[in-house]
């Protein structure tokens, strides 16, 4: 396996090695940059470790360039960073670490390159390349990381129980790398993850969720979600997801395993879109099923209203997982709430008003909703899937026709709440909202045309029911 560097990268690494030698320091390229270069993966994050003061080295290297990059440094952590040639270059002094049982923050002291490699999480991340002039480019691989890259396995330099007990976030990272790289976690390492899963409680939720989002952003997220589930890690921070698992059988009738159905929906969605939050909508689309599961004599298993329950659960789950409490959360909740609607439109004799209502409710997120719903069509019966997908294409065509005819997406009724208050001399009140909703519903249902004159006449009729008379025209 060879590392291929660009001319800019080679110039940078040569300069770092020369400046380090002038400061009587040894320095090395280490970690993810080395791993990804060997795998032929694109990478921009460069980690430099030196036997001494990494902050001083960063400043000295930056000063050698004509357009001197700005150095950001953090004395508490002994790290410094600058950007150059599109690379994010970070410097740190080699160190060795020791941990206490109740914290993942280590006691740190200066160390050798060997000490620094020993503290790395996985053998494939402990690879180092010398930048020192006397042996520039030589590989330092004390734990067989090259062999593990070639074998596509994830292994720890130390015993895995020590590695994961010291820093439990490494358990999430192991599964994340397995997902991103398509590597296998060796059995003794995976067994250690299961044994140490309870240690995850000392890790902040933000760090856990950051790793989870990287799993969700991978080409096939189901790999990591399955590993999180069977290791027991998922139960530690996302029990609602675990509740989807399993099949219950009553009177010979069983429902599908909603956990593994969800994984298939996420993979289907990931194949169509890189949108992380659309993938989250896929993850949560059936999250309300455990709370709504019911066996009915005539219908078998039902999950009536699970989309409504799922919509309500979404903000709580986002808060629990320290995900954004903003428009991204609202977007996911909206798609969860609407995810059954397009499928229901595959039935015969669906009215234009039903199409208009979906266009209005989905608005600018209609395309994403359609991706989610199409991804939700899963079955071992290939003919059934084929039939559903064909019907779904008809729905998309029909929606397109209605949209072109009515222009209802992102639409606002021709009479606003402010108009209603002005016409009847009202202050903000419940009646204003009722009248505004009545106009909207009448247009969506096709009872009146989508124009001001028709809406105004209808408004007068509805207002009369409240004994309201216009004070201005």
QUILINVEN-V354649 format. One record per residue. RES is the residue in three letters. PHI is phi as a letter, one per 40 degrees, with the letter a starting at -180 (none if undefined). PSI is psi in radians with two decimals (999 if undefined). Layout:
# QUILINVEN-V354649
RES|PHI|PSI, RES|PHI|PSI
This chain:
# QUILINVEN-V354649
UNK|none|2.29, UNK|b|2.66, UNK|b|2.21, UNK|b|2.04, UNK|b|2.64, UNK|c|2.83, UNK|d|-0.68, UNK|c|-0.74, UNK|c|-0.78, UNK|c|-0.71, UNK|c|-0.77, UNK|c|-0.81, UNK|c|-0.63, UNK|c|-0.74, UNK|c|-0.77, UNK|c|-0.79, UNK|c|-0.73, UNK|c|-0.81, UNK|c|-0.71, UNK|c|-0.71, UNK|c|-0.69, UNK|c|-0.55, UNK|c|0.09, UNK|f|0.73, UNK|b|2.65, UNK|c|2.49, UNK|a|2.71, UNK|a|2.54, UNK|c|2.31, UNK|a|2.73, UNK|g|-2.41, UNK|c|-0.60, UNK|c|-0.78, UNK|c|-0.85, UNK|d|-0.89, UNK|c|-0.62, UNK|c|-0.72, UNK|c|-0.55, UNK|c|-0.12, UNK|g|0.41, UNK|c|2.54, UNK|c|2.42, UNK|a|2.49, UNK|b|-0.12, UNK|c|1.96, UNK|b|2.16, UNK|b|2.18, UNK|b|2.22, UNK|b|2.39, UNK|b|2.74, UNK|c|1.37, UNK|i|-2.59, UNK|c|1.85, UNK|c|-0.57, UNK|c|-0.77, UNK|c|-0.70, UNK|c|-0.73, UNK|c|-0.80, UNK|c|-0.73, UNK|c|-0.69, UNK|c|-0.79, UNK|d|-0.62, UNK|c|-0.29, UNK|c|-0.23, UNK|c|2.50, UNK|d|-0.86, UNK|c|1.50, UNK|c|2.06, UNK|c|2.61, UNK|c|2.26, UNK|c|2.18, UNK|b|2.31, UNK|b|2.72, UNK|b|1.72, UNK|d|-0.63, UNK|d|-0.67, UNK|b|-0.12, UNK|g|0.50, UNK|b|2.68, UNK|a|2.70, UNK|a|2.51, UNK|a|2.86, UNK|b|2.34, UNK|a|2.34, UNK|f|0.58, UNK|g|0.12, UNK|b|2.49, UNK|b|1.82, UNK|b|2.15, UNK|b|2.39, UNK|b|2.46, UNK|a|2.63, UNK|c|2.52, UNK|d|2.52, UNK|a|2.83, UNK|b|2.70, UNK|b|2.66, UNK|b|2.52, UNK|b|2.63, UNK|c|2.84, UNK|c|-0.43, UNK|b|0.26, UNK|a|2.56, UNK|c|0.16, UNK|c|2.03, UNK|c|2.79, UNK|c|2.22, UNK|b|2.43, UNK|a|2.74, UNK|d|2.58, UNK|a|-3.02, UNK|c|3.03, UNK|c|-0.59, UNK|c|-0.73, UNK|d|-0.75, UNK|c|-0.70, UNK|c|-0.63, UNK|c|-0.49, UNK|c|-0.07, UNK|c|2.73, UNK|c|-0.75, UNK|b|2.69, UNK|d|-0.61, UNK|c|-0.24, UNK|b|0.03, UNK|b|0.06, UNK|c|2.40, UNK|b|2.62, UNK|b|2.23, UNK|c|2.36, UNK|b|0.13, UNK|c|2.39, UNK|d|-0.59, UNK|c|-0.38, UNK|a|0.67, UNK|d|2.26, UNK|g|-0.09, UNK|c|2.50, UNK|c|2.36, UNK|b|1.93, UNK|b|1.33, UNK|c|-0.25, UNK|b|0.23, UNK|g|0.56, UNK|c|-0.63, UNK|c|-0.79, UNK|c|-0.68, UNK|c|-0.60, UNK|c|-0.76, UNK|c|-0.59, UNK|c|-0.15, UNK|f|0.93, UNK|b|2.74, UNK|b|2.12, UNK|b|2.71, UNK|c|2.56, UNK|c|-0.78, UNK|c|3.13, UNK|d|2.39, UNK|c|-0.55, UNK|c|-0.66, UNK|c|-0.82, UNK|d|-0.80, UNK|c|-0.52, UNK|c|-0.68, UNK|c|-0.88, UNK|b|1.64, UNK|c|-0.35, UNK|c|-0.40, UNK|c|-0.43, UNK|c|-0.75, UNK|c|-0.69, UNK|c|-0.66, UNK|d|-0.80, UNK|c|-0.62, UNK|c|-0.79, UNK|c|-0.66, UNK|d|-0.67, UNK|c|-0.83, UNK|c|-0.71, UNK|c|-0.26, UNK|g|0.45, UNK|c|2.84, UNK|b|2.41, UNK|c|2.17, UNK|c|2.62, UNK|d|-0.79, UNK|c|-0.54, UNK|c|-0.74, UNK|c|-0.67, UNK|c|-0.62, UNK|c|-0.59, UNK|c|-0.81, UNK|c|-0.69, UNK|c|-0.58, UNK|b|0.20, UNK|d|-0.58, UNK|c|-0.37, UNK|c|-0.26, UNK|c|-0.34, UNK|c|-0.28, UNK|c|-0.02, UNK|c|2.44, UNK|c|2.57, UNK|c|-0.59, UNK|d|-0.74, UNK|c|-0.67, UNK|c|-0.81, UNK|c|-0.56, UNK|c|-0.75, UNK|c|-0.69, UNK|c|-0.73, UNK|c|-0.60, UNK|c|-0.62, UNK|c|-0.77, UNK|c|-0.50, UNK|c|-0.09, UNK|c|2.81, UNK|d|-0.61, UNK|b|1.46, UNK|d|-0.44, UNK|c|-0.49, UNK|d|-0.90, UNK|c|-0.68, UNK|c|-0.66, UNK|c|-0.77, UNK|c|-0.69, UNK|d|-0.67, UNK|c|-0.91, UNK|c|-0.36, UNK|c|-0.35, UNK|g|-0.10, UNK|c|-0.66, UNK|c|-0.65, UNK|c|-0.48, UNK|c|-0.50, UNK|b|-0.17, UNK|a|1.10, UNK|c|-0.48, UNK|c|-0.60, UNK|c|-0.70, UNK|c|-0.60, UNK|c|-0.32, UNK|c|-0.29, UNK|c|2.70, UNK|g|2.80, UNK|b|2.27, UNK|b|2.39, UNK|b|2.21, UNK|b|2.26, UNK|f|0.68, UNK|g|0.04, UNK|b|2.19, UNK|b|2.69, UNK|c|2.87, UNK|c|2.76, UNK|c|1.88, UNK|c|-0.35, UNK|c|-0.91, UNK|c|-0.47, UNK|c|-0.76, UNK|c|-0.72, UNK|c|-0.67, UNK|c|-0.68, UNK|c|-0.71, UNK|c|-0.79, UNK|c|-0.72, UNK|c|-0.74, UNK|c|-0.76, UNK|c|-0.54, UNK|c|-0.35, UNK|b|-0.34, UNK|a|2.49, UNK|c|-0.01, UNK|c|1.92, UNK|d|-0.68, UNK|c|-0.46, UNK|c|-0.65, UNK|c|-0.64, UNK|c|-0.65, UNK|c|-0.68, UNK|c|-0.71, UNK|c|-0.64, UNK|b|0.03, UNK|c|-0.55, UNK|b|0.29, UNK|c|-0.35, UNK|c|-0.01, UNK|c|-0.74, UNK|d|-0.64, UNK|c|-0.31, UNK|b|0.04, UNK|c|2.29, UNK|a|2.45, UNK|c|2.15, UNK|b|2.37, UNK|d|-0.77, UNK|c|-0.38, UNK|b|-0.13, UNK|g|-2.52, UNK|c|2.31, UNK|b|2.74, UNK|b|0.84, UNK|d|2.26, UNK|g|0.21, UNK|c|-0.44, UNK|c|-0.59, UNK|c|-0.78, UNK|c|-0.73, UNK|c|-0.68, UNK|c|-0.73, UNK|c|-0.58, UNK|c|-0.47, UNK|d|-0.87, UNK|d|-0.66, UNK|c|-0.73, UNK|c|-0.73, UNK|c|-0.71, UNK|c|-0.76, UNK|c|-0.73, UNK|c|0.06, UNK|f|0.72, UNK|c|2.88, UNK|d|2.36, UNK|c|1.03, UNK|a|-2.62, UNK|c|-0.48, UNK|c|-0.74, UNK|c|-0.74, UNK|c|-0.66, UNK|c|-0.82, UNK|c|-0.80, UNK|d|-0.70, UNK|c|-0.80, UNK|c|-0.65, UNK|c|-0.75, UNK|c|-0.59, UNK|c|-0.02, UNK|c|-0.31, UNK|c|-0.30, UNK|c|-0.89, UNK|c|-0.62, UNK|c|-0.69, UNK|c|-0.39, UNK|c|-0.05, UNK|c|-0.16, UNK|c|2.79, UNK|c|2.78, UNK|g|0.57, UNK|c|2.26, UNK|c|2.79, UNK|c|-0.55, UNK|c|-0.64, UNK|c|-0.67, UNK|c|-0.78, UNK|c|-0.72, UNK|c|-0.71, UNK|c|-0.74, UNK|d|-0.72, UNK|c|-0.82, UNK|c|-0.67, UNK|c|-0.62, UNK|f|-2.31, UNK|c|-0.16, UNK|c|0.21, UNK|c|-0.79, UNK|c|-0.73, UNK|c|-0.70, UNK|c|-0.72, UNK|c|-0.62, UNK|c|-0.80, UNK|c|-0.80, UNK|c|-0.68, UNK|c|-0.64, UNK|c|-0.41, UNK|c|-0.12, UNK|c|1.65, UNK|b|2.38, UNK|a|2.62, UNK|c|-0.29, UNK|c|1.79, UNK|c|-0.60, UNK|c|-0.66, UNK|c|-0.77, UNK|c|-0.77, UNK|d|-0.75, UNK|c|-0.78, UNK|c|-0.77, UNK|c|-0.65, UNK|c|-0.76, UNK|c|-0.62, UNK|c|-0.66, UNK|c|-0.65, UNK|c|-0.70, UNK|c|-0.78, UNK|c|-0.69, UNK|c|-0.74, UNK|c|-0.74, UNK|c|-0.70, UNK|c|-0.74, UNK|c|-0.79, UNK|c|-0.69, UNK|c|-0.77, UNK|c|-0.55, UNK|c|-0.79, UNK|b|-0.30, UNK|f|0.94, UNK|c|-0.27, UNK|c|2.45, UNK|f|0.54, UNK|c|2.59, UNK|b|2.45, UNK|d|2.63, UNK|c|-0.29, UNK|b|2.14, UNK|c|3.01, UNK|c|-0.66, UNK|c|-0.67, UNK|c|-0.76, UNK|c|-0.75, UNK|c|-0.68, UNK|c|-0.77, UNK|c|-0.69, UNK|b|0.04, UNK|g|0.70, UNK|b|2.62, UNK|c|2.88, UNK|d|2.24, UNK|a|3.02, UNK|c|-0.68, UNK|c|-0.61, UNK|c|-0.80, UNK|c|-0.69, UNK|c|-0.78, UNK|c|-0.72, UNK|c|-0.76, UNK|c|-0.70, UNK|c|-0.74, UNK|c|-0.81, UNK|d|-0.84, UNK|c|-0.68, UNK|c|-0.67, UNK|c|-0.80, UNK|c|-0.61, UNK|c|-0.07, UNK|g|0.25, UNK|c|-0.55, UNK|b|2.68, UNK|c|2.80, UNK|c|1.20, UNK|a|2.89, UNK|c|-0.78, UNK|c|-0.83, UNK|c|-0.71, UNK|c|-0.67, UNK|c|-0.77, UNK|c|-0.73, UNK|c|-0.67, UNK|d|-0.77, UNK|c|-0.71, UNK|c|-0.81, UNK|c|-0.66, UNK|c|-0.59, UNK|c|-0.53, UNK|c|-0.42, UNK|b|0.17, UNK|f|0.72, UNK|b|2.38, UNK|b|2.47, UNK|c|2.46, UNK|b|-0.21, UNK|a|2.78, UNK|b|999
